[in-house]
Amino acid sequence: MTSPIAPDLAATARMPLKPRAGVWRRLVQRRLALLGLVIVAVVVAGAILAPWLTGYDPNEQMFDGLTIEGSPLPPNAKFWLGTDLLGRDLLTRILYGARTSLIIGIVANGIALFIGTLVGVAAGYFRGWVGSVLMRFTDLMMAFPALLLAICLAAVFQPSLWIVAMVIALVNWVQTARVIYTETSSLAEREFIDAERTIGASAPRILFRHILPHLLPTIIVWGTLGISTTVLLEATLSFLGIGVQPPTASWGNIIFENQTYFQAAPWLVFFPGAAILALALAFNLIGDALRDILDPTQRGRA
């Protein structure tokens, strides 16, 4: 017998979620989040405007880019951040390296977010043997250290910018899948979902019209936080020599190429390292603020 409250619950379920007004305003009112936004804006602007901000090619080896002894030049009026061991302008390479970090960060994290959401929603909604298989596979992937798994995958494929993005995506989706699975399992047991099933709504309708909109805040937060993890992992792989390959500029391979000059020319390591730290911190600050704004119940949780 159909419950008399089912039509009412179904009607409530069909009501669109109220837009979260004032999210941007509340975000910019937080000093740390505003700092993160400024850092991201500076990095994005530097990456886009790199050809106009510097007059050098990132791979150009300049005849006056080294000392008489063949050592890198320290920061000076011509080369603001100095030069590297091949006489290339370090500022230029850092600006072009920002493109690499942002492209991989956005592409790899987007793919990981899509895979994690797809697995988590399917496992949480259908449950049964489908959920068990998907989540056991997720547990298996989580059992491997992410860096070790990424190194193994990168060693199998020929390293390039897009291959590195794919490798990072294949190791970073598991955390998202776990979180989405938990929330989807909770939503699937709510009364308005039962009401939709009662009136004969199809699974795609329930998933796309009612469950995914409720998951959107979580997806946004994890998408933002995941970029910082992706940037750090890309820099690590490039530093180890199995990420983005020279001469393509990457913050990780800039440090890798110049690590032998760490004592004689510390700026070669300090400036790209500071760029990696600043960008990762910025996305963490933004993601943390978005988590508190979009879901106050998660405030203070890692």
NORQUI-V408575 format. One record per pair of residues at least 12 apart in sequence whose ideal C-beta (glycine too) atoms are under 8 Angstrom apart, sorted by the first residue. I is the first residue (numbers start at 0). J is the second residue. D is the distance in Angstrom with one decimal. If there is no record, write none. Layout:
i: {I & I}
j: {J & J}
d: {D & D}
//
This chain:
i: {1 & 2 & 2 & 4 & 5 & 5 & 5 & 5 & 6 & 6 & 7 & 8 & 8 & 8 & 8 & 9 & 9 & 9 & 9 & 9 & 9 & 11 & 11 & 12 & 12 & 12 & 12 & 12 & 13 & 15 & 16 & 16 & 19 & 19 & 19 & 22 & 22 & 22 & 25 & 26 & 26 & 26 & 26 & 29 & 31 & 31 & 31 & 32 & 32 & 32 & 32 & 32 & 34 & 34 & 35 & 35 & 35 & 35 & 35 & 35 & 35 & 36 & 36 & 38 & 38 & 38 & 38 & 39 & 39 & 39 & 39 & 42 & 42 & 42 & 42 & 42 & 42 & 43 & 43 & 45 & 45 & 46 & 46 & 46 & 46 & 46 & 49 & 49 & 49 & 49 & 49 & 52 & 53 & 53 & 53 & 53 & 55 & 55 & 55 & 56 & 57 & 57 & 57 & 57 & 57 & 57 & 57 & 57 & 58 & 58 & 58 & 59 & 59 & 59 & 60 & 60 & 60 & 61 & 61 & 61 & 61 & 62 & 63 & 63 & 64 & 64 & 64 & 64 & 64 & 64 & 65 & 65 & 70 & 70 & 70 & 71 & 71 & 71 & 71 & 71 & 71 & 71 & 71 & 72 & 73 & 73 & 74 & 78 & 80 & 80 & 80 & 81 & 81 & 81 & 83 & 83 & 83 & 83 & 84 & 84 & 84 & 84 & 84 & 84 & 89 & 89 & 89 & 89 & 92 & 92 & 93 & 93 & 93 & 93 & 93 & 93 & 95 & 96 & 96 & 96 & 96 & 96 & 96 & 97 & 97 & 97 & 98 & 99 & 99 & 99 & 99 & 99 & 99 & 99 & 100 & 100 & 100 & 100 & 100 & 100 & 100 & 102 & 102 & 103 & 103 & 103 & 103 & 103 & 103 & 103 & 103 & 104 & 104 & 104 & 104 & 104 & 105 & 106 & 106 & 106 & 107 & 107 & 107 & 107 & 107 & 107 & 107 & 107 & 108 & 108 & 108 & 108 & 108 & 108 & 108 & 108 & 109 & 110 & 110 & 110 & 110 & 111 & 111 & 111 & 111 & 111 & 111 & 111 & 111 & 112 & 112 & 112 & 112 & 112 & 112 & 114 & 114 & 114 & 114 & 115 & 115 & 115 & 115 & 115 & 115 & 115 & 115 & 116 & 116 & 116 & 116 & 116 & 118 & 118 & 118 & 118 & 118 & 118 & 119 & 119 & 119 & 119 & 119 & 119 & 119 & 119 & 119 & 120 & 120 & 120 & 120 & 120 & 120 & 120 & 121 & 122 & 122 & 122 & 122 & 122 & 123 & 123 & 123 & 123 & 123 & 123 & 123 & 123 & 124 & 124 & 124 & 124 & 124 & 124 & 125 & 126 & 126 & 130 & 133 & 134 & 134 & 137 & 137 & 137 & 137 & 140 & 140 & 140 & 141 & 141 & 141 & 143 & 145 & 145 & 145 & 146 & 146 & 148 & 148 & 149 & 149 & 149 & 149 & 149 & 150 & 150 & 150 & 152 & 152 & 152 & 153 & 153 & 153 & 153 & 154 & 158 & 158 & 158 & 158 & 158 & 159 & 159 & 160 & 160 & 163 & 163 & 163 & 163 & 163 & 166 & 167 & 167 & 167 & 167 & 170 & 171 & 171 & 171 & 171 & 174 & 174 & 175 & 175 & 175 & 178 & 178 & 179 & 179 & 179 & 182 & 182 & 182 & 183 & 183 & 186 & 186 & 186 & 186 & 187 & 191 & 192 & 192 & 192 & 195 & 216 & 216 & 216 & 217 & 217 & 219 & 219 & 220 & 220 & 220 & 220 & 220 & 221 & 223 & 223 & 223 & 223 & 224 & 224 & 224 & 224 & 224 & 226 & 227 & 227 & 227 & 227 & 227 & 227 & 227 & 228 & 230 & 230 & 230 & 230 & 231 & 231 & 233 & 233 & 234 & 234 & 234 & 234 & 234 & 235 & 236 & 237 & 237 & 237 & 237 & 237 & 238 & 238 & 238 & 238 & 239 & 240 & 240 & 250 & 250 & 250 & 250 & 251 & 251 & 253 & 253 & 254 & 254 & 254 & 254}
j: {197 & 194 & 197 & 194 & 193 & 194 & 197 & 198 & 194 & 198 & 194 & 190 & 191 & 193 & 194 & 191 & 194 & 195 & 197 & 198 & 200 & 191 & 194 & 191 & 192 & 194 & 195 & 209 & 208 & 212 & 212 & 213 & 216 & 292 & 293 & 289 & 292 & 293 & 292 & 285 & 288 & 289 & 292 & 288 & 284 & 287 & 288 & 284 & 285 & 287 & 288 & 289 & 281 & 284 & 280 & 281 & 282 & 283 & 284 & 285 & 288 & 281 & 285 & 277 & 278 & 280 & 281 & 278 & 281 & 282 & 285 & 97 & 101 & 274 & 277 & 278 & 281 & 97 & 101 & 94 & 97 & 94 & 95 & 97 & 98 & 101 & 91 & 94 & 95 & 97 & 98 & 94 & 88 & 90 & 91 & 94 & 87 & 88 & 91 & 91 & 87 & 88 & 91 & 92 & 94 & 95 & 246 & 248 & 87 & 246 & 248 & 87 & 88 & 91 & 85 & 86 & 87 & 82 & 86 & 87 & 88 & 86 & 77 & 86 & 78 & 82 & 85 & 86 & 87 & 88 & 82 & 86 & 260 & 263 & 264 & 83 & 84 & 86 & 257 & 260 & 263 & 264 & 267 & 86 & 264 & 266 & 266 & 90 & 93 & 266 & 270 & 264 & 266 & 267 & 253 & 256 & 257 & 267 & 256 & 257 & 259 & 260 & 264 & 267 & 253 & 266 & 267 & 270 & 248 & 253 & 248 & 250 & 253 & 270 & 271 & 274 & 248 & 248 & 249 & 250 & 253 & 271 & 274 & 250 & 274 & 278 & 248 & 160 & 233 & 243 & 247 & 248 & 249 & 250 & 230 & 233 & 234 & 249 & 250 & 275 & 278 & 160 & 164 & 160 & 163 & 164 & 167 & 229 & 230 & 233 & 243 & 226 & 229 & 230 & 233 & 282 & 226 & 161 & 164 & 168 & 163 & 164 & 165 & 167 & 168 & 171 & 229 & 233 & 167 & 168 & 171 & 222 & 225 & 226 & 228 & 229 & 222 & 164 & 165 & 168 & 172 & 167 & 168 & 169 & 171 & 172 & 175 & 225 & 229 & 172 & 175 & 218 & 221 & 222 & 225 & 168 & 172 & 175 & 176 & 172 & 173 & 174 & 175 & 176 & 178 & 179 & 221 & 175 & 176 & 179 & 214 & 218 & 133 & 137 & 172 & 176 & 179 & 180 & 175 & 176 & 177 & 178 & 179 & 180 & 181 & 182 & 183 & 179 & 180 & 183 & 206 & 210 & 211 & 214 & 133 & 134 & 137 & 176 & 180 & 183 & 179 & 180 & 181 & 182 & 183 & 184 & 186 & 187 & 183 & 187 & 202 & 205 & 206 & 210 & 202 & 184 & 187 & 180 & 176 & 176 & 180 & 173 & 176 & 177 & 180 & 170 & 172 & 173 & 173 & 174 & 177 & 170 & 170 & 171 & 232 & 232 & 235 & 169 & 170 & 166 & 167 & 170 & 232 & 236 & 236 & 239 & 241 & 166 & 169 & 170 & 166 & 236 & 241 & 242 & 241 & 236 & 241 & 242 & 243 & 244 & 243 & 244 & 243 & 247 & 233 & 236 & 237 & 242 & 243 & 236 & 229 & 232 & 233 & 236 & 232 & 225 & 228 & 229 & 232 & 221 & 225 & 218 & 221 & 225 & 217 & 221 & 214 & 217 & 218 & 213 & 214 & 217 & 210 & 214 & 209 & 210 & 213 & 214 & 210 & 209 & 205 & 209 & 210 & 209 & 289 & 293 & 294 & 293 & 294 & 289 & 293 & 286 & 289 & 290 & 293 & 294 & 286 & 282 & 285 & 286 & 289 & 282 & 283 & 286 & 287 & 290 & 282 & 278 & 279 & 280 & 281 & 282 & 283 & 286 & 279 & 275 & 278 & 279 & 282 & 275 & 279 & 249 & 251 & 249 & 250 & 251 & 254 & 275 & 251 & 251 & 249 & 250 & 251 & 252 & 255 & 251 & 252 & 254 & 255 & 255 & 252 & 255 & 271 & 272 & 274 & 275 & 271 & 275 & 267 & 271 & 267 & 268 & 271 & 272}
d: {6.1 & 7.9 & 6.9 & 7.8 & 7.9 & 4.7 & 4.6 & 6.5 & 7.7 & 7.3 & 7.9 & 5.4 & 5.0 & 7.5 & 3.4 & 7.2 & 4.3 & 5.8 & 7.3 & 5.1 & 7.8 & 5.7 & 7.9 & 3.7 & 7.2 & 6.0 & 5.5 & 5.5 & 7.5 & 7.8 & 5.1 & 7.2 & 7.5 & 7.9 & 6.6 & 7.7 & 5.7 & 7.0 & 5.2 & 7.5 & 5.7 & 6.8 & 6.4 & 4.9 & 4.8 & 7.7 & 6.8 & 5.7 & 5.6 & 7.7 & 3.5 & 7.9 & 7.4 & 6.3 & 7.2 & 4.0 & 6.8 & 7.4 & 3.4 & 4.3 & 7.5 & 7.6 & 6.3 & 5.4 & 6.8 & 7.4 & 3.8 & 7.2 & 4.9 & 6.9 & 7.0 & 5.2 & 7.0 & 7.6 & 7.6 & 5.5 & 7.6 & 7.9 & 6.6 & 5.0 & 5.5 & 6.6 & 7.7 & 4.0 & 4.4 & 5.6 & 7.2 & 4.0 & 5.5 & 7.5 & 7.0 & 6.2 & 6.5 & 5.9 & 4.5 & 6.3 & 7.6 & 4.4 & 4.5 & 7.3 & 6.9 & 7.8 & 5.0 & 4.9 & 7.9 & 4.2 & 7.7 & 4.8 & 6.7 & 4.6 & 7.9 & 6.2 & 7.4 & 7.9 & 5.1 & 4.7 & 5.9 & 7.3 & 5.1 & 7.2 & 7.3 & 7.4 & 7.9 & 7.8 & 7.1 & 4.2 & 7.7 & 2.8 & 6.5 & 7.1 & 6.8 & 4.5 & 7.7 & 6.5 & 7.0 & 5.7 & 5.6 & 7.6 & 7.6 & 6.2 & 7.9 & 4.6 & 6.3 & 7.9 & 7.1 & 6.5 & 6.2 & 7.0 & 6.8 & 6.4 & 5.3 & 7.0 & 5.0 & 7.2 & 7.2 & 6.7 & 5.4 & 5.8 & 6.8 & 5.7 & 7.5 & 5.8 & 7.8 & 7.5 & 7.6 & 7.1 & 6.7 & 6.3 & 4.5 & 5.8 & 7.6 & 7.0 & 7.0 & 6.1 & 5.8 & 5.8 & 4.1 & 4.2 & 5.2 & 4.6 & 6.0 & 6.8 & 7.4 & 7.6 & 7.0 & 7.8 & 7.9 & 6.4 & 7.5 & 5.6 & 6.6 & 6.4 & 4.5 & 7.5 & 5.2 & 6.3 & 7.2 & 7.1 & 5.8 & 7.6 & 6.5 & 6.7 & 7.3 & 6.7 & 6.0 & 4.8 & 6.7 & 6.4 & 7.6 & 4.7 & 7.6 & 4.5 & 4.6 & 4.8 & 7.1 & 7.9 & 6.9 & 7.7 & 4.6 & 7.8 & 7.6 & 4.2 & 7.4 & 4.0 & 4.6 & 6.9 & 5.0 & 7.4 & 8.0 & 7.5 & 7.0 & 6.4 & 4.4 & 5.0 & 7.8 & 4.7 & 7.5 & 7.3 & 7.2 & 3.7 & 7.7 & 7.3 & 4.4 & 7.8 & 4.1 & 4.1 & 6.5 & 6.4 & 7.6 & 7.4 & 5.8 & 6.5 & 6.7 & 5.0 & 6.4 & 6.9 & 4.0 & 7.9 & 7.4 & 3.9 & 7.0 & 7.1 & 2.8 & 4.1 & 7.9 & 6.2 & 7.7 & 6.4 & 7.7 & 5.3 & 7.3 & 6.1 & 5.3 & 6.4 & 7.1 & 4.3 & 7.7 & 7.5 & 6.7 & 4.3 & 7.0 & 6.9 & 2.8 & 4.1 & 8.0 & 7.9 & 6.0 & 6.0 & 7.9 & 5.1 & 6.4 & 6.7 & 7.1 & 7.3 & 6.1 & 5.1 & 7.7 & 7.5 & 5.0 & 7.5 & 6.9 & 4.5 & 7.2 & 7.2 & 2.8 & 4.2 & 7.7 & 6.2 & 5.6 & 5.2 & 7.2 & 7.6 & 6.2 & 6.6 & 7.8 & 7.2 & 7.5 & 7.7 & 7.8 & 7.9 & 6.3 & 5.3 & 5.0 & 6.4 & 7.7 & 7.5 & 8.0 & 4.7 & 4.8 & 7.9 & 7.6 & 7.9 & 4.7 & 6.9 & 7.0 & 7.1 & 6.4 & 7.9 & 4.9 & 5.4 & 6.4 & 5.0 & 6.3 & 6.1 & 7.2 & 7.0 & 6.2 & 4.5 & 6.3 & 7.3 & 5.2 & 5.8 & 4.2 & 6.8 & 6.1 & 7.9 & 5.6 & 6.1 & 7.0 & 5.3 & 7.4 & 6.9 & 5.5 & 6.6 & 6.1 & 6.2 & 7.7 & 5.1 & 5.7 & 7.5 & 5.5 & 5.3 & 6.2 & 7.7 & 7.7 & 6.4 & 6.4 & 6.4 & 7.2 & 7.5 & 8.0 & 8.0 & 5.2 & 7.1 & 6.3 & 6.3 & 6.2 & 6.8 & 7.5 & 7.6 & 6.0 & 5.9 & 6.1 & 6.9 & 7.8 & 5.3 & 5.7 & 7.6 & 7.3 & 6.9 & 6.3 & 6.4 & 7.4 & 6.4 & 7.9 & 3.7 & 5.6 & 7.9 & 7.0 & 6.2 & 6.7 & 5.7 & 5.0 & 4.6 & 6.3 & 7.3 & 7.8 & 5.8 & 5.4 & 3.7 & 5.8 & 6.8 & 6.5 & 3.6 & 7.6 & 7.8 & 4.6 & 7.4 & 4.0 & 7.4 & 7.8 & 4.0 & 4.9 & 7.3 & 7.9 & 6.6 & 5.5 & 5.2 & 7.4 & 6.9 & 5.3 & 7.2 & 6.4 & 7.4 & 5.3 & 3.6 & 7.7 & 4.9 & 6.5 & 6.7 & 4.5 & 7.4 & 2.8 & 4.2 & 6.5 & 4.3 & 6.9 & 5.5 & 4.7 & 7.5 & 7.7 & 6.1 & 4.4 & 7.8 & 5.5 & 5.0 & 7.9 & 7.5 & 7.4 & 4.4 & 7.7 & 5.4 & 5.3 & 6.3}
//
